[in-house]
């Protein structure tokens, strides 16, 4: 978090994050046109944001695109803001602004665990429900097979789709059709990619949610920072994390219960 606070302490870097919030997936040249600074200077600022985990870089052919990663900001909110604003609606003003023109969203987090434990936490129904607001995932995890995301309080799956790529414990690519609301269902099929990379005694987990329509509602992708924060907390501490999503949909009564 010290790197995140340092990165946010500069007005130029905050402006770069605002630019990515307005339009994600921009090149260095596009971002540099907004500032009276040289491209190398902007590149240095972006490097600091990348080091802090606030920006994720993806290459598309010859282009290097910059994506806003909301996970560190969500962690700051959960750690430093929520306890001072418990009477409020837990950051609704921020969530309202999140990525109003999405096409592709990238979320990254580092977790002190092994690839095998992380893969199990993503694919096991009981484990998934611990941090995904009480929803469990069901599949035989064969490539090309069907999966469903089910909640005990729902009459039908919240989401369903196909496992396009199954490469345990490093990569899972899924098509997904969300069905928890009429607005979400009208958006049709999107794609979610889970990428696990070992980094020393930890793992870097990158979740890419793409093939989103330009008018996709934030409810399709806005919950990922809470899901990933909950996943990190559960794997590292054995405890469930209280978030607005878990309060609304999940069972938080097991907050102090150790995972098996």
C-alpha positions as a Python dict, from the first residue, in 0.01 Angstrom:
ca = {
    (1, 'X'): (0, 0, 0),
    (2, 'X'): (294, 235, 53),
    (3, 'X'): (367, 220, -321),
    (4, 'X'): (2, 292, -397),
    (5, 'X'): (-12, 595, -167),
    (6, 'X'): (316, 724, -313),
    (7, 'X'): (183, 685, -666),
    (8, 'X'): (-142, 863, -580),
    (9, 'X'): (48, 1151, -419),
    (10, 'X'): (134, 1309, -755),
    (11, 'X'): (-127, 1514, -944),
    (12, 'X'): (0, 1403, -1287),
    (13, 'X'): (-33, 1038, -1194),
    (14, 'X'): (-383, 1098, -1057),
    (15, 'X'): (-472, 1266, -1385),
    (16, 'X'): (-342, 964, -1577),
    (17, 'X'): (-564, 735, -1371),
    (18, 'X'): (-858, 967, -1436),
    (19, 'X'): (-785, 944, -1808),
    (20, 'X'): (-787, 564, -1793),
    (21, 'X'): (-1106, 571, -1589),
    (22, 'X'): (-1263, 775, -1867),
    (23, 'X'): (-1126, 553, -2144),
    (24, 'X'): (-936, 235, -2064),
    (25, 'X'): (-670, 69, -2278),
    (26, 'X'): (-484, 381, -2402),
    (27, 'X'): (-138, 405, -2557),
    (28, 'X'): (144, 620, -2421),
    (29, 'X'): (95, 863, -2708),
    (30, 'X'): (-274, 905, -2635),
    (31, 'X'): (-209, 971, -2267),
    (32, 'X'): (79, 1210, -2340),
    (33, 'X'): (-140, 1438, -2553),
    (34, 'X'): (-334, 1535, -2240),
    (35, 'X'): (-26, 1679, -2063),
    (36, 'X'): (231, 1947, -2130),
    (37, 'X'): (511, 1697, -2071),
    (38, 'X'): (746, 1486, -2278),
    (39, 'X'): (662, 1127, -2360),
    (40, 'X'): (957, 998, -2150),
    (41, 'X'): (826, 1194, -1851),
    (42, 'X'): (477, 1046, -1894),
    (43, 'X'): (632, 701, -1938),
    (44, 'X'): (815, 744, -1605),
    (45, 'X'): (489, 831, -1429),
    (46, 'X'): (319, 529, -1587),
    (47, 'X'): (608, 311, -1468),
    (48, 'X'): (546, 423, -1110),
    (49, 'X'): (175, 349, -1148),
    (50, 'X'): (256, 7, -1292),
    (51, 'X'): (496, -70, -1005),
    (52, 'X'): (218, 17, -759),
    (53, 'X'): (-20, -216, -942),
    (54, 'X'): (-255, 66, -1041),
    (55, 'X'): (-186, 23, -1412),
    (56, 'X'): (-152, -300, -1607),
    (57, 'X'): (17, -305, -1948),
    (58, 'X'): (-93, -534, -2231),
    (59, 'X'): (59, -555, -2580),
    (60, 'X'): (-159, -567, -2891),
    (61, 'X'): (62, -617, -3190),
    (62, 'X'): (295, -318, -3193),
    (63, 'X'): (86, -121, -2948),
    (64, 'X'): (138, -116, -2571),
    (65, 'X'): (-195, -45, -2401),
    (66, 'X'): (-243, 78, -2045),
    (67, 'X'): (-536, -45, -1833),
    (68, 'X'): (-657, 82, -1498),
    (69, 'X'): (-638, -183, -1223),
    (70, 'X'): (-902, -109, -958),
    (71, 'X'): (-796, -377, -711),
    (72, 'X'): (-541, -167, -511),
    (73, 'X'): (-791, 118, -487),
    (74, 'X'): (-1055, -126, -363),
    (75, 'X'): (-809, -252, -102),
    (76, 'X'): (-742, 103, 19),
    (77, 'X'): (-1115, 160, 39),
    (78, 'X'): (-1170, -158, 241),
    (79, 'X'): (-870, -97, 470),
    (80, 'X'): (-874, 277, 530),
    (81, 'X'): (-1208, 426, 430),
    (82, 'X'): (-1486, 182, 511),
    (83, 'X'): (-1421, 183, 886),
    (84, 'X'): (-1458, 562, 890),
    (85, 'X'): (-1770, 564, 672),
    (86, 'X'): (-1958, 258, 796),
    (87, 'X'): (-2284, 453, 791),
    (88, 'X'): (-2250, 533, 424),
    (89, 'X'): (-2330, 318, 124),
    (90, 'X'): (-1971, 185, 107),
    (91, 'X'): (-1828, 383, -179),
    (92, 'X'): (-2130, 399, -410),
    (93, 'X'): (-2016, 732, -552),
    (94, 'X'): (-1687, 576, -663),
    (95, 'X'): (-1851, 263, -802),
    (96, 'X'): (-2089, 478, -1005),
    (97, 'X'): (-1796, 633, -1190),
    (98, 'X'): (-1610, 307, -1249),
    (99, 'X'): (-1534, 253, -1612),
    (100, 'X'): (-1841, 397, -1778),
    (101, 'X'): (-1717, 312, -2125),
    (102, 'X'): (-1580, -41, -2093),
    (103, 'X'): (-1451, -259, -2372),
    (104, 'X'): (-1193, -462, -2181),
    (105, 'X'): (-1119, -455, -1810),
    (106, 'X'): (-802, -590, -1648),
    (107, 'X'): (-768, -662, -1275),
    (108, 'X'): (-444, -773, -1109),
    (109, 'X'): (-357, -883, -757),
    (110, 'X'): (-68, -1060, -580),
    (111, 'X'): (-154, -1344, -342),
    (112, 'X'): (77, -1531, -107),
    (113, 'X'): (-11, -1886, -218),
    (114, 'X'): (81, -2153, -471),
    (115, 'X'): (-63, -2185, -823),
    (116, 'X'): (-228, -2513, -722),
    (117, 'X'): (-407, -2364, -419),
    (118, 'X'): (-513, -2061, -621),
    (119, 'X'): (-650, -2279, -902),
    (120, 'X'): (-840, -2488, -649),
    (121, 'X'): (-988, -2175, -490),
    (122, 'X'): (-1112, -2059, -833),
    (123, 'X'): (-1261, -2391, -947),
    (124, 'X'): (-1389, -2556, -627),
    (125, 'X'): (-1757, -2476, -553),
    (126, 'X'): (-1722, -2456, -174),
    (127, 'X'): (-1406, -2246, -193),
    (128, 'X'): (-1552, -2008, -455),
    (129, 'X'): (-1855, -1937, -239),
    (130, 'X'): (-1626, -1814, 42),
    (131, 'X'): (-1532, -1498, -150),
    (132, 'X'): (-1775, -1472, -443),
    (133, 'X'): (-2070, -1340, -240),
    (134, 'X'): (-2191, -1692, -159),
    (135, 'X'): (-2203, -1807, -523),
    (136, 'X'): (-2050, -2145, -611),
    (137, 'X'): (-1910, -2248, -949),
    (138, 'X'): (-1992, -2592, -1092),
    (139, 'X'): (-1824, -2767, -1384),
    (140, 'X'): (-1629, -3081, -1471),
    (141, 'X'): (-1353, -2844, -1596),
    (142, 'X'): (-1299, -3024, -1924),
    (143, 'X'): (-1211, -2797, -2214),
    (144, 'X'): (-1530, -2715, -2400),
    (145, 'X'): (-1754, -2810, -2105),
    (146, 'X'): (-2026, -2597, -1945),
    (147, 'X'): (-1999, -2412, -1614),
    (148, 'X'): (-2257, -2241, -1395),
    (149, 'X'): (-2230, -1986, -1114),
    (150, 'X'): (-2505, -2072, -868),
    (151, 'X'): (-2635, -1898, -556),
    (152, 'X'): (-2860, -2071, -302),
    (153, 'X'): (-3095, -1773, -307),
    (154, 'X'): (-3145, -1775, -685),
    (155, 'X'): (-3386, -1992, -884),
    (156, 'X'): (-3145, -2027, -1176),
    (157, 'X'): (-2769, -1979, -1230),
    (158, 'X'): (-2642, -1624, -1188),
    (159, 'X'): (-2413, -1689, -1485),
    (160, 'X'): (-2328, -1970, -1720),
    (161, 'X'): (-2093, -2033, -2007),
    (162, 'X'): (-1827, -2253, -2163),
    (163, 'X'): (-1472, -2336, -2056),
    (164, 'X'): (-1277, -2234, -2365),
    (165, 'X'): (-925, -2299, -2234),
    (166, 'X'): (-849, -2513, -1927),
    (167, 'X'): (-477, -2522, -1844),
    (168, 'X'): (-438, -2594, -1470),
    (169, 'X'): (-297, -2437, -1266),
    (170, 'X'): (-207, -2141, -1486),
    (171, 'X'): (-485, -2034, -1725),
    (172, 'X'): (-862, -2055, -1750),
    (173, 'X'): (-1060, -1884, -2027),
    (174, 'X'): (-1440, -1883, -2012),
    (175, 'X'): (-1723, -1741, -2215),
    (176, 'X'): (-1986, -1605, -1975),
    (177, 'X'): (-2347, -1501, -1998),
    (178, 'X'): (-2473, -1324, -1686),
    (179, 'X'): (-2834, -1381, -1585),
    (180, 'X'): (-2877, -1210, -1248),
    (181, 'X'): (-3074, -918, -1395),
    (182, 'X'): (-3250, -821, -1717),
    (183, 'X'): (-2991, -551, -1787),
    (184, 'X'): (-2704, -795, -1745),
    (185, 'X'): (-2870, -1067, -1953),
    (186, 'X'): (-2932, -826, -2239),
    (187, 'X'): (-2556, -779, -2278),
    (188, 'X'): (-2514, -1131, -2414),
    (189, 'X'): (-2190, -1327, -2388),
    (190, 'X'): (-1860, -1185, -2261),
    (191, 'X'): (-1527, -1350, -2184),
    (192, 'X'): (-1327, -1390, -1863),
    (193, 'X'): (-962, -1499, -1852),
    (194, 'X'): (-790, -1607, -1529),
    (195, 'X'): (-410, -1603, -1556),
    (196, 'X'): (-190, -1732, -1273),
    (197, 'X'): (183, -1656, -1269),
    (198, 'X'): (420, -1771, -990),
    (199, 'X'): (628, -1485, -845),
    (200, 'X'): (864, -1617, -578),
    (201, 'X'): (650, -1747, -293),
    (202, 'X'): (342, -1570, -429),
    (203, 'X'): (124, -1564, -739),
    (204, 'X'): (19, -1281, -964),
    (205, 'X'): (-345, -1330, -1062),
    (206, 'X'): (-470, -1131, -1360),
    (207, 'X'): (-840, -1140, -1447),
    (208, 'X'): (-929, -995, -1787),
    (209, 'X'): (-1297, -936, -1860),
    (210, 'X'): (-1336, -850, -2227),
    (211, 'X'): (-1576, -867, -2520),
    (212, 'X'): (-1789, -618, -2326),
    (213, 'X'): (-2026, -396, -2521),
    (214, 'X'): (-1963, -22, -2508),
    (215, 'X'): (-2285, 24, -2309),
    (216, 'X'): (-2227, -268, -2070),
    (217, 'X'): (-2360, -178, -1722),
    (218, 'X'): (-2103, -164, -1439),
    (219, 'X'): (-2279, -454, -1264),
    (220, 'X'): (-2111, -686, -1516),
    (221, 'X'): (-1755, -603, -1411),
    (222, 'X'): (-1766, -371, -1109),
    (223, 'X'): (-1762, -656, -858),
    (224, 'X'): (-1424, -801, -961),
    (225, 'X'): (-1215, -589, -720),
    (226, 'X'): (-1427, -710, -427),
    (227, 'X'): (-1411, -1073, -546),
    (228, 'X'): (-1033, -1066, -585),
    (229, 'X'): (-980, -888, -254),
    (230, 'X'): (-1193, -1153, -88),
    (231, 'X'): (-998, -1430, -261),
    (232, 'X'): (-667, -1287, -138),
    (233, 'X'): (-793, -1248, 218),
    (234, 'X'): (-932, -1601, 233),
    (235, 'X'): (-622, -1771, 91),
    (236, 'X'): (-380, -1573, 306),
    (237, 'X'): (-570, -1564, 636),
    (238, 'X'): (-845, -1825, 619),
    (239, 'X'): (-1105, -1555, 688),
    (240, 'X'): (-1380, -1413, 472),
    (241, 'X'): (-1373, -1042, 383),
    (242, 'X'): (-1670, -816, 443),
    (243, 'X'): (-1743, -608, 133),
    (244, 'X'): (-2058, -436, 1),
    (245, 'X'): (-2111, -740, -222),
    (246, 'X'): (-2082, -990, 62),
    (247, 'X'): (-2317, -783, 278),
    (248, 'X'): (-2573, -769, 0),
    (249, 'X'): (-2555, -1125, -132),
    (250, 'X'): (-2326, -1344, 77),
    (251, 'X'): (-2325, -1511, 414),
    (252, 'X'): (-2095, -1306, 636),
    (253, 'X'): (-2177, -1505, 945),
    (254, 'X'): (-1874, -1722, 876),
    (255, 'X'): (-1630, -1431, 892),
    (256, 'X'): (-1425, -1587, 1167),
    (257, 'X'): (-1441, -1944, 1040),
    (258, 'X'): (-1121, -2101, 912),
    (259, 'X'): (-1125, -2252, 563),
    (260, 'X'): (-1045, -2616, 511),
}
